[in-house]
Amino acid sequence: MNAREYGIQCIKDEAEALLGLIPNMDAEFDRAVELMFRCHGKVIVTGVGKSGHVGAKIAATLSSTGTPSFFINPLDVFHGDLGVMTRDDVVLAISNSGQTDELLRFIPMVLQMQIPIIAMSGNQESLLAKYADCHLNVSVRREADPLNLAPTSSATAQMVMGDALAIALLKKRDFRPQDFAQFHPGGELGKRLLTTAQDVMRTEDLPVIPPVMHLGEAIIHVSKGKLGLGVAVADDRVVGLITDGDIRRATEKWQAEFFGHTVSDIMTRKPKTVTPQTRISEIQRMMNKYKIHSVLVVDDDYRLLGVVDHYSCMI
C-alpha cells in the first residue's frame, strides 16, 4: 500500500468505529444529557493525555452552544484547582481504559463533594464506569493504526460522543442562531446574526416619489436613486414600491401610452418591509424566499426610515 492508501484505510477504519457507537446510544446517554441540562453550575470536563485534549475540545463545544463548561486537568486538582468546583456542577470524566490512575485519584474528591459524574470510556467494567452516575460507552473494535496502539479511532469516538452530547443539549435548550452569535461575536457568522437593518440601511437620497407621479418622471427618480426602485409615499407613509422590472414590463405593455400612466398604476401596494431591529440574517432569508433584492425599513407608523439592499447584507 502507498501513503494515500494508508490514509484512505485510516478514514474507513475510523468511520466504521463511529458507526459502531450507534448501538451504544442507550438510556445512559439520555441520563447524561439530563444531568447536564439540569446542571445549575458548570460542566467540568476532565481527562489525561489524548483524552484530555479531546476533553478540552468538548468543553469548548459545550460552552459555545449554551452549556457553560471548562476543562480541568486532574493533576492540577491536587494543586489548588479543586476550588473551582461546586456541588452545582457536573463532571464529565474521559478515559479510554477507564482505569487511568491520575483520573481515578481525582474521582474520590468529586464523590465527596457529591458532584454527579458522567463517565466516558471504552470499558463498561472499569472503575471509572463503576463510580459514575452514568456511563457513555465509546468502545471501538480496534485503533486505526496497524499496531492497534495509538489513540486514533478511540479518540475520534470520544470527540464525536462529545459532539452528540452538545447537539442534544443544543436542541433541548432550543438554542437559536442568535444565541450562537452571542458566543461568536467576532466571526462572520456572528456579524451576520447580530447586525440589524439600522446598522446597514441607506438613509440618504432615498428615491421617494408620490403615487400620482407620471412614470416618465418616476424613471428619472429611480435612476438617480441607484437602488433599482422607487418608494411611493403619501401622507408621510409608504403606500407602494416600483422597481426597474415594473417599469420595463409597463413599457412593453403600454408602449406609447406609457407616459400617461402614474406610479399608482404599477406599484406593489404591499412591499416587503422590516423594522430597524430586524437582523440581517432574517432579511437575507426574506430576499431568498421572495426573490427580491431590497426591503424597506419602516417604523410602527409605516414611515420610511431606510432601504436595505442585497449588497448591504454582504458583511
C-alpha positions as a Markdown table, in Angstrom:
| # | Residue | x | y | z |
|---|---|---|---|---|
| 1 | Met | 0.0 | 0.0 | 0.0 |
| 2 | Asn | 1.2 | 3.5 | -0.7 |
| 3 | Ala | 0.7 | 6.5 | 1.5 |
| 4 | Arg | -2.6 | 7.5 | 0.1 |
| 5 | Glu | -4.0 | 4.0 | 0.5 |
| 6 | Tyr | -2.9 | 4.0 | 4.2 |
| 7 | Gly | -4.7 | 7.3 | 4.6 |
| 8 | Ile | -7.9 | 6.1 | 3.0 |
| 9 | Gln | -7.9 | 3.0 | 5.1 |
| 10 | Cys | -7.5 | 5.0 | 8.2 |
| 11 | Ile | -10.5 | 7.1 | 7.3 |
| 12 | Lys | -12.5 | 4.0 | 6.6 |
| 13 | Asp | -11.5 | 2.4 | 9.9 |
| 14 | Glu | -12.4 | 5.5 | 11.9 |
| 15 | Ala | -15.7 | 5.8 | 10.1 |
| 16 | Glu | -16.5 | 2.2 | 10.9 |
| 17 | Ala | -15.7 | 2.9 | 14.5 |
| 18 | Leu | -18.1 | 5.8 | 14.7 |
| 19 | Leu | -20.9 | 3.9 | 13.2 |
| 20 | Gly | -20.3 | 1.3 | 15.9 |
| 21 | Leu | -21.2 | 3.9 | 18.5 |
| 22 | Ile | -24.8 | 4.0 | 17.5 |
| 23 | Pro | -25.8 | 0.7 | 19.2 |
| 24 | Asn | -24.3 | 2.2 | 22.4 |
| 25 | Met | -26.7 | 5.2 | 22.4 |
| 26 | Asp | -29.0 | 3.9 | 25.1 |
| 27 | Ala | -30.7 | 5.2 | 28.3 |
| 28 | Glu | -27.3 | 6.2 | 29.7 |
| 29 | Phe | -26.9 | 8.8 | 27.0 |
| 30 | Asp | -30.4 | 10.2 | 27.9 |
| 31 | Arg | -29.4 | 10.3 | 31.5 |
| 32 | Ala | -26.1 | 12.1 | 30.8 |
| 33 | Val | -27.9 | 14.8 | 28.7 |
| 34 | Glu | -30.5 | 15.2 | 31.5 |
| 35 | Leu | -27.8 | 15.7 | 34.2 |
| 36 | Met | -26.1 | 18.3 | 32.0 |
| 37 | Phe | -29.3 | 20.0 | 31.1 |
| 38 | Arg | -30.4 | 20.4 | 34.8 |
| 39 | Cys | -26.9 | 21.4 | 35.9 |
| 40 | His | -27.1 | 24.8 | 37.7 |
| 41 | Gly | -23.4 | 25.2 | 37.7 |
| 42 | Lys | -20.8 | 24.2 | 35.0 |
| 43 | Val | -20.0 | 21.0 | 33.2 |
| 44 | Ile | -16.4 | 20.3 | 34.2 |
| 45 | Val | -14.6 | 18.1 | 31.7 |
| 46 | Thr | -11.5 | 16.2 | 32.7 |
| 47 | Gly | -9.2 | 13.6 | 31.2 |
| 48 | Val | -5.5 | 12.8 | 30.8 |
| 49 | Gly | -3.3 | 12.6 | 27.7 |
| 50 | Lys | -5.2 | 12.3 | 24.4 |
| 51 | Ser | -8.4 | 12.1 | 26.3 |
| 52 | Gly | -7.5 | 15.4 | 27.9 |
| 53 | His | -7.0 | 17.0 | 24.6 |
| 54 | Val | -10.4 | 15.7 | 23.4 |
| 55 | Gly | -11.9 | 16.8 | 26.7 |
| 56 | Ala | -10.7 | 20.4 | 26.1 |
| 57 | Lys | -12.4 | 20.4 | 22.7 |
| 58 | Ile | -15.6 | 19.0 | 24.1 |
| 59 | Ala | -15.7 | 21.7 | 26.8 |
| 60 | Ala | -15.2 | 24.4 | 24.2 |
| 61 | Thr | -18.0 | 23.0 | 22.1 |
| 62 | Leu | -20.4 | 22.8 | 25.1 |
| 63 | Ser | -19.6 | 26.4 | 26.1 |
| 64 | Ser | -20.2 | 27.7 | 22.6 |
| 65 | Thr | -23.6 | 26.0 | 22.3 |
| 66 | Gly | -25.1 | 27.2 | 25.6 |
| 67 | Thr | -23.8 | 24.8 | 28.2 |
| 68 | Pro | -21.2 | 26.6 | 30.5 |
| 69 | Ser | -18.2 | 24.3 | 30.6 |
| 70 | Phe | -14.5 | 24.2 | 31.1 |
| 71 | Phe | -11.7 | 21.7 | 31.0 |
| 72 | Ile | -9.6 | 20.8 | 34.1 |
| 73 | Asn | -6.5 | 18.5 | 34.2 |
| 74 | Pro | -7.0 | 16.1 | 37.1 |
| 75 | Leu | -3.3 | 16.6 | 38.0 |
| 76 | Asp | -4.0 | 20.3 | 38.7 |
| 77 | Val | -6.7 | 19.4 | 41.2 |
| 78 | Phe | -4.1 | 18.3 | 43.6 |
| 79 | His | -2.5 | 21.8 | 43.5 |
| 80 | Gly | -5.5 | 24.0 | 44.2 |
| 81 | Asp | -7.8 | 23.8 | 41.2 |
| 82 | Leu | -10.4 | 21.8 | 43.3 |
| 83 | Gly | -11.6 | 25.2 | 44.5 |
| 84 | Val | -13.3 | 25.9 | 41.2 |
| 85 | Met | -15.8 | 23.1 | 41.7 |
| 86 | Thr | -19.1 | 23.3 | 43.5 |
| 87 | Arg | -22.0 | 21.0 | 44.2 |
| 88 | Asp | -24.0 | 22.6 | 41.4 |
| 89 | Asp | -21.5 | 21.3 | 38.8 |
| 90 | Val | -21.4 | 18.1 | 36.8 |
| 91 | Val | -18.2 | 16.3 | 36.0 |
| 92 | Leu | -17.6 | 14.6 | 32.6 |
| 93 | Ala | -14.6 | 12.3 | 33.1 |
| 94 | Ile | -13.0 | 10.8 | 29.9 |
| 95 | Ser | -10.7 | 7.8 | 29.8 |
| 96 | Asn | -10.4 | 5.2 | 27.1 |
| 97 | Ser | -9.5 | 2.4 | 29.5 |
| 98 | Gly | -11.5 | 3.8 | 32.4 |
| 99 | Gln | -8.5 | 2.9 | 34.6 |
| 100 | Thr | -6.3 | 5.9 | 34.2 |
| 101 | Asp | -4.6 | 6.3 | 37.6 |
| 102 | Glu | -4.4 | 10.1 | 37.7 |
| 103 | Leu | -8.1 | 10.3 | 36.9 |
| 104 | Leu | -9.2 | 7.7 | 39.4 |
| 105 | Arg | -7.4 | 9.5 | 42.2 |
| 106 | Phe | -9.5 | 12.6 | 41.3 |
| 107 | Ile | -12.8 | 10.7 | 41.5 |
| 108 | Pro | -13.0 | 10.3 | 45.3 |
| 109 | Met | -12.8 | 14.1 | 45.7 |
| 110 | Val | -15.7 | 14.5 | 43.3 |
| 111 | Leu | -17.7 | 11.9 | 45.2 |
| 112 | Gln | -17.0 | 13.5 | 48.5 |
| 113 | Met | -18.4 | 16.8 | 47.1 |
| 114 | Gln | -21.5 | 14.9 | 45.9 |
| 115 | Ile | -21.0 | 16.1 | 42.4 |
| 116 | Pro | -22.6 | 13.9 | 39.7 |
| 117 | Ile | -20.1 | 12.1 | 37.4 |
| 118 | Ile | -20.7 | 11.2 | 33.8 |
| 119 | Ala | -18.0 | 8.7 | 32.6 |
| 120 | Met | -17.0 | 8.3 | 29.0 |
| 121 | Ser | -14.8 | 5.2 | 28.4 |
| 122 | Gly | -14.4 | 2.2 | 26.3 |
| 123 | Asn | -14.7 | -0.2 | 29.2 |
| 124 | Gln | -18.0 | -0.7 | 30.9 |
| 125 | Glu | -16.4 | -2.8 | 33.6 |
| 126 | Ser | -13.9 | -0.1 | 34.6 |
| 127 | Leu | -13.6 | 1.5 | 37.9 |
| 128 | Leu | -14.5 | 4.9 | 36.3 |
| 129 | Ala | -17.7 | 3.4 | 35.0 |
| 130 | Lys | -18.4 | 1.8 | 38.4 |
| 131 | Tyr | -18.2 | 5.0 | 40.3 |
| 132 | Ala | -20.1 | 7.2 | 37.8 |
| 133 | Asp | -23.7 | 8.1 | 37.8 |
| 134 | Cys | -23.9 | 7.1 | 34.2 |
| 135 | His | -21.5 | 5.7 | 31.6 |
| 136 | Leu | -21.1 | 6.5 | 27.9 |
| 137 | Asn | -19.7 | 3.6 | 26.1 |
| 138 | Val | -17.2 | 4.7 | 23.4 |
| 139 | Ser | -15.5 | 1.3 | 22.9 |
| 140 | Val | -14.0 | 0.6 | 19.5 |
| 141 | Arg | -13.1 | -2.7 | 17.9 |
| 142 | Arg | -9.6 | -1.6 | 17.2 |
| 143 | Glu | -7.5 | 1.5 | 16.7 |
| 144 | Ala | -6.9 | 2.8 | 13.1 |
| 145 | Asp | -3.1 | 2.3 | 13.3 |
| 146 | Pro | -1.7 | -1.1 | 12.2 |
| 147 | Leu | -0.2 | -1.6 | 15.7 |
| 148 | Asn | -3.5 | -1.0 | 17.4 |
| 149 | Leu | -1.7 | 1.2 | 19.9 |
| 150 | Ala | -2.1 | 4.9 | 19.0 |
| 151 | Pro | -5.3 | 6.6 | 20.2 |
| 152 | Thr | -6.9 | 7.1 | 16.8 |
| 153 | Ser | -10.3 | 5.6 | 16.5 |
| 154 | Ser | -10.9 | 5.7 | 20.2 |
| 155 | Ala | -10.0 | 9.5 | 20.4 |
| 156 | Thr | -12.3 | 10.1 | 17.4 |
| 157 | Ala | -15.1 | 8.2 | 19.1 |
| 158 | Gln | -14.7 | 10.3 | 22.3 |
| 159 | Met | -14.9 | 13.5 | 20.3 |
| 160 | Val | -17.9 | 12.5 | 18.4 |
| 161 | Met | -19.7 | 11.4 | 21.5 |
| 162 | Gly | -18.9 | 14.8 | 23.0 |
| 163 | Asp | -20.4 | 16.4 | 19.9 |
| 164 | Ala | -23.5 | 14.2 | 20.3 |
| 165 | Leu | -24.0 | 15.5 | 23.8 |
| 166 | Ala | -23.5 | 19.1 | 22.8 |
| 167 | Ile | -26.0 | 18.8 | 19.9 |
| 168 | Ala | -28.6 | 17.0 | 22.0 |
| 169 | Leu | -28.3 | 19.8 | 24.6 |
| 170 | Leu | -28.5 | 22.5 | 22.0 |
| 171 | Lys | -31.8 | 21.0 | 20.7 |
| 172 | Lys | -33.1 | 20.5 | 24.2 |
| 173 | Arg | -32.4 | 24.2 | 25.1 |
| 174 | Asp | -34.0 | 25.3 | 21.8 |
| 175 | Phe | -30.7 | 27.1 | 21.1 |
| 176 | Arg | -31.2 | 29.5 | 18.2 |
| 177 | Pro | -28.8 | 31.2 | 15.7 |
| 178 | Gln | -28.9 | 34.5 | 17.6 |
| 179 | Asp | -27.9 | 32.6 | 20.7 |
| 180 | Phe | -25.0 | 31.1 | 18.9 |
| 181 | Ala | -24.0 | 34.5 | 17.6 |
| 182 | Gln | -23.7 | 35.8 | 21.2 |
| 183 | Phe | -20.9 | 33.3 | 21.8 |
| 184 | His | -19.2 | 34.0 | 18.5 |
| 185 | Pro | -19.5 | 37.8 | 18.1 |
| 186 | Gly | -16.2 | 38.2 | 16.3 |
| 187 | Gly | -16.7 | 35.9 | 13.3 |
| 188 | Glu | -18.5 | 36.3 | 10.1 |
| 189 | Leu | -21.5 | 34.3 | 11.4 |
| 190 | Gly | -21.7 | 36.5 | 14.5 |
| 191 | Lys | -21.7 | 39.6 | 12.4 |
| 192 | Arg | -24.5 | 38.4 | 10.2 |
| 193 | Leu | -26.6 | 37.3 | 13.1 |
| 194 | Leu | -26.1 | 40.3 | 15.3 |
| 195 | Thr | -26.1 | 43.1 | 12.7 |
| 196 | Thr | -29.5 | 44.7 | 12.2 |
| 197 | Ala | -31.2 | 46.7 | 9.5 |
| 198 | Gln | -30.5 | 50.0 | 11.2 |
| 199 | Asp | -26.7 | 49.2 | 11.1 |
| 200 | Val | -26.6 | 48.9 | 7.3 |
| 201 | Met | -29.6 | 50.6 | 5.8 |
| 202 | Arg | -29.3 | 53.5 | 3.4 |
| 203 | Thr | -31.0 | 56.6 | 4.8 |
| 204 | Glu | -29.9 | 59.5 | 2.5 |
| 205 | Asp | -31.1 | 60.4 | -1.0 |
| 206 | Leu | -33.8 | 57.8 | -1.0 |
| 207 | Pro | -35.8 | 57.6 | -4.2 |
| 208 | Val | -39.1 | 58.7 | -2.7 |
| 209 | Ile | -41.9 | 59.5 | -5.2 |
| 210 | Pro | -45.7 | 60.3 | -4.9 |
| 211 | Pro | -48.1 | 57.7 | -6.2 |
| 212 | Val | -49.6 | 60.3 | -8.6 |
| 213 | Met | -46.3 | 61.0 | -10.3 |
| 214 | His | -46.3 | 60.1 | -14.0 |
| 215 | Leu | -44.0 | 57.2 | -14.9 |
| 216 | Gly | -41.8 | 59.3 | -17.3 |
| 217 | Glu | -40.8 | 61.5 | -14.3 |
| 218 | Ala | -40.6 | 58.5 | -12.0 |
| 219 | Ile | -38.0 | 56.9 | -14.2 |
| 220 | Ile | -35.6 | 59.8 | -13.5 |
| 221 | His | -36.0 | 59.4 | -9.7 |
| 222 | Val | -35.5 | 55.7 | -9.9 |
| 223 | Ser | -32.3 | 56.1 | -12.0 |
| 224 | Lys | -30.9 | 58.8 | -9.7 |
| 225 | Gly | -31.6 | 56.6 | -6.6 |
| 226 | Lys | -29.3 | 53.9 | -7.9 |
| 227 | Leu | -31.2 | 51.3 | -6.0 |
| 228 | Gly | -33.3 | 50.0 | -8.9 |
| 229 | Leu | -36.5 | 51.1 | -7.2 |
| 230 | Gly | -38.8 | 54.0 | -6.2 |
| 231 | Val | -40.7 | 54.2 | -2.9 |
| 232 | Ala | -44.2 | 55.6 | -3.2 |
| 233 | Val | -45.1 | 57.8 | -0.2 |
| 234 | Ala | -48.3 | 59.6 | 0.6 |
| 235 | Asp | -49.1 | 61.5 | 3.8 |
| 236 | Asp | -45.7 | 60.5 | 5.0 |
| 237 | Arg | -46.4 | 56.8 | 4.8 |
| 238 | Val | -45.2 | 54.1 | 2.5 |
| 239 | Val | -48.0 | 53.1 | 0.1 |
| 240 | Gly | -46.2 | 51.2 | -2.6 |
| 241 | Leu | -43.0 | 50.3 | -4.4 |
| 242 | Ile | -41.9 | 50.3 | -8.1 |
| 243 | Thr | -38.8 | 48.6 | -9.5 |
| 244 | Asp | -36.8 | 48.7 | -12.7 |
| 245 | Gly | -38.6 | 45.5 | -13.6 |
| 246 | Asp | -42.1 | 47.0 | -13.1 |
| 247 | Ile | -41.1 | 49.9 | -15.4 |
| 248 | Arg | -39.7 | 47.7 | -18.1 |
| 249 | Arg | -42.9 | 45.5 | -18.1 |
| 250 | Ala | -45.1 | 48.6 | -18.2 |
| 251 | Thr | -43.2 | 49.9 | -21.1 |
| 252 | Glu | -43.7 | 46.7 | -23.1 |
| 253 | Lys | -47.3 | 46.6 | -22.2 |
| 254 | Trp | -48.4 | 50.2 | -22.8 |
| 255 | Gln | -45.7 | 51.4 | -25.2 |
| 256 | Ala | -46.7 | 54.9 | -26.5 |
| 257 | Glu | -49.3 | 55.1 | -23.7 |
| 258 | Phe | -46.7 | 54.5 | -21.0 |
| 259 | Phe | -46.1 | 58.2 | -20.2 |
| 260 | Gly | -49.8 | 58.7 | -19.5 |
| 261 | His | -49.7 | 56.3 | -16.6 |
| 262 | Thr | -48.8 | 57.0 | -13.0 |
| 263 | Val | -46.8 | 55.3 | -10.3 |
| 264 | Ser | -50.0 | 54.0 | -8.6 |
| 265 | Asp | -50.8 | 52.1 | -11.8 |
| 266 | Ile | -47.9 | 49.7 | -11.5 |
| 267 | Met | -46.7 | 49.9 | -7.9 |
| 268 | Thr | -46.7 | 46.9 | -5.5 |
| 269 | Arg | -49.1 | 48.1 | -2.8 |
| 270 | Lys | -47.7 | 45.9 | 0.0 |
| 271 | Pro | -43.9 | 45.8 | -0.4 |
| 272 | Lys | -41.8 | 43.8 | 1.9 |
| 273 | Thr | -40.8 | 45.8 | 5.0 |
| 274 | Val | -38.8 | 45.3 | 8.1 |
| 275 | Thr | -38.1 | 47.1 | 11.4 |
| 276 | Pro | -34.8 | 48.7 | 12.2 |
| 277 | Gln | -34.2 | 45.9 | 14.7 |
| 278 | Thr | -34.6 | 43.1 | 12.1 |
| 279 | Arg | -31.4 | 41.1 | 11.8 |
| 280 | Ile | -29.5 | 40.9 | 8.5 |
| 281 | Ser | -29.8 | 37.1 | 8.6 |
| 282 | Glu | -33.6 | 37.4 | 8.6 |
| 283 | Ile | -33.5 | 39.9 | 5.8 |
| 284 | Gln | -31.4 | 37.6 | 3.7 |
| 285 | Arg | -33.9 | 34.8 | 4.3 |
| 286 | Met | -36.7 | 37.1 | 3.1 |
| 287 | Met | -34.8 | 38.1 | 0.0 |
| 288 | Asn | -34.1 | 34.5 | -0.9 |
| 289 | Lys | -37.7 | 33.4 | -0.2 |
| 290 | Tyr | -39.5 | 36.2 | -2.2 |
| 291 | Lys | -36.8 | 36.6 | -4.9 |
| 292 | Ile | -36.3 | 40.3 | -4.2 |
| 293 | His | -33.1 | 42.4 | -3.9 |
| 294 | Ser | -34.3 | 45.1 | -1.4 |
| 295 | Val | -36.5 | 45.6 | 1.6 |
| 296 | Leu | -37.9 | 48.9 | 3.1 |
| 297 | Val | -37.2 | 49.8 | 6.7 |
| 298 | Val | -40.2 | 51.4 | 8.3 |
| 299 | Asp | -41.3 | 52.4 | 11.8 |
| 300 | Asp | -44.6 | 51.5 | 13.5 |
| 301 | Asp | -46.5 | 54.1 | 11.5 |
| 302 | Tyr | -45.2 | 52.8 | 8.2 |
| 303 | Arg | -42.9 | 55.8 | 7.7 |
| 304 | Leu | -39.9 | 55.2 | 5.6 |
| 305 | Leu | -36.6 | 55.1 | 7.5 |
| 306 | Gly | -34.3 | 53.5 | 5.0 |
| 307 | Val | -33.6 | 50.8 | 2.4 |
| 308 | Val | -31.6 | 47.6 | 2.8 |
| 309 | Asp | -30.5 | 46.0 | -0.5 |
| 310 | His | -28.6 | 42.8 | -1.3 |
| 311 | Tyr | -25.2 | 44.5 | -1.2 |
| 312 | Ser | -25.9 | 45.9 | 2.2 |
| 313 | Cys | -26.2 | 42.4 | 3.6 |
| 314 | Met | -22.8 | 41.3 | 2.2 |
| 315 | Ile | -20.9 | 41.9 | 5.5 |
